[in-house]
Amino acid sequence: MTYDYRSVFDGGIIRAEFEKAGIKQHFIPLIWKYVIENPNCEWDEFPSLPSAAYSLLRSKFKPLTSTLHSVVDSSDDVTTKLLVKLQNGGFVEAVIMRYDSSLGKYNGKPRPGGPRSTLCISSQVGCKMGCNFCATGTMGFKSNLSSGEIVEQLVHASRLSNIRNVVFMGMGEPLNNYAALVEAVRIMTGLPFQVSPKRITVSTVGIVHAINKFHSDLPGLNLAVSLHAPVQDVRCQIMPAARAFPLEKLMNALKEYQKNSQQKIFIEYIMLDGVNDEEQHAHQLGKLLETFQVVVNLIPFNPIGSASQFRTSGDDKVSSFQKILRGSYNIRTTVRKQMGQDISGACGQLVVNLPDKMSAKSTPPVTDIEDLCIR
């Protein structure tokens, strides 16, 4: 489906249109800045543009093609879920998570910094990957987002909180919408957003051909891999897409990525009771990762309804798993803080619903994933 108007944040398209019309490119970041500050603006209100720019913007672009349909606050008082309505009538969700860096420790010392916000952003409506533990997978795949629709989530969220970090861990598989992802990240890291590349993390189930070019296209970004099992058969059991990306090929791609990028890789591992959380799995994972520079993030399973086939691992199992990775393999391992469960905003719970406003109670800010105290 095509539309008469595109988002002004569709960077590739607006640059091409400006070049074709002979309009200087340096106006584009100024337009973006104005829209961020005046989201309900009309193009005629923008000061000091060439006359050709006004007619082009009026005929082909909207300041925002999406609208903020609802904002739902969790009772934890640090998590907010945004439901964003797209111009095609579809919906995506994004989540703001508020952290306090000073609560975390590293090498036994408090981390510098203070309160900040991380935005969990979506790259697709639905998802093709079909992971059995993820609510988004139950939607199936609907459509890719344009680069502008991805960036607009940051624009909407920035009106509610000062966003410092961006994680592509919302709806969709980012590397299955690769061109839009690359364009959106380049916009976010440039003027006027200027999000530091080291504060952007892209999560993937392991799209090998995209990982092979990720560092050259987006240097400095963090890569997170949804591994979730240390052997291929268990991975295929809970992640059907793993059949297309065998574990051996994935690990070879990650080895080459780390060699070229010289960056740590974040490994995401959801803890499913009796499926992948036994001591043998911890040792298998440790042996798989012991030659890599990684941070393993153990994620308590968040239920996705009464019909879910999985159960959450007990705290004792999670603790034992963590101790094996740390003690036997010297792998830095954290346990993800559960946030936003009551608004279905926690990891693996994003699926489009039209919610009512929920009440919030006063709760102290929490520490970020990367800021957890390593005991």
Sequence and secondary structure as in RCSB ss.txt:
>XXXX:A:sequence
MTYDYRSVFDGGIIRAEFEKAGIKQHFIPLIWKYVIENPNCEWDEFPSLPSAAYSLLRSKFKPLTSTLHSVVDSS
DDVTTKLLVKLQNGGFVEAVIMRYDSSLGKYNGKPRPGGPRSTLCISSQVGCKMGCNFCATGTMGFKSNLSSGEI
VEQLVHASRLSNIRNVVFMGMGEPLNNYAALVEAVRIMTGLPFQVSPKRITVSTVGIVHAINKFHSDLPGLNLAV
SLHAPVQDVRCQIMPAARAFPLEKLMNALKEYQKNSQQKIFIEYIMLDGVNDEEQHAHQLGKLLETFQVVVNLIP
FNPIGSASQFRTSGDDKVSSFQKILRGSYNIRTTVRKQMGQDISGACGQLVVNLPDKMSAKSTPPVTDIEDLCIR
>XXXX:A:secstr
   S EETT HHHHHHHHHHHT  TTHHHHHHHHHHH TT  GGGS S  HHHHHHHHHHEES S EEEEEEE T
TSSEEEEEEE TTS EEEEEEEEEEGGG EETTEE S  EEEEEE  SEEE SS  TT TGGGG EEEE  HHHH
HHHHHHHHTTS EEEEEE SSS GGGGHHHHHHHHHHHHSTTT   GGGEEEEES  HHHHHHHHHHSTT EEEE
E   SSHHHHHHH GGGGTS HHHHHHHHHHHHHHH   EEEEEEEBTTTT SHHHHHHHHHHHTTS EEEEEEE
    STT S  B  HHHHHHHHHHHHHHH  EEEE     GGGT STT                 B  GGGS   
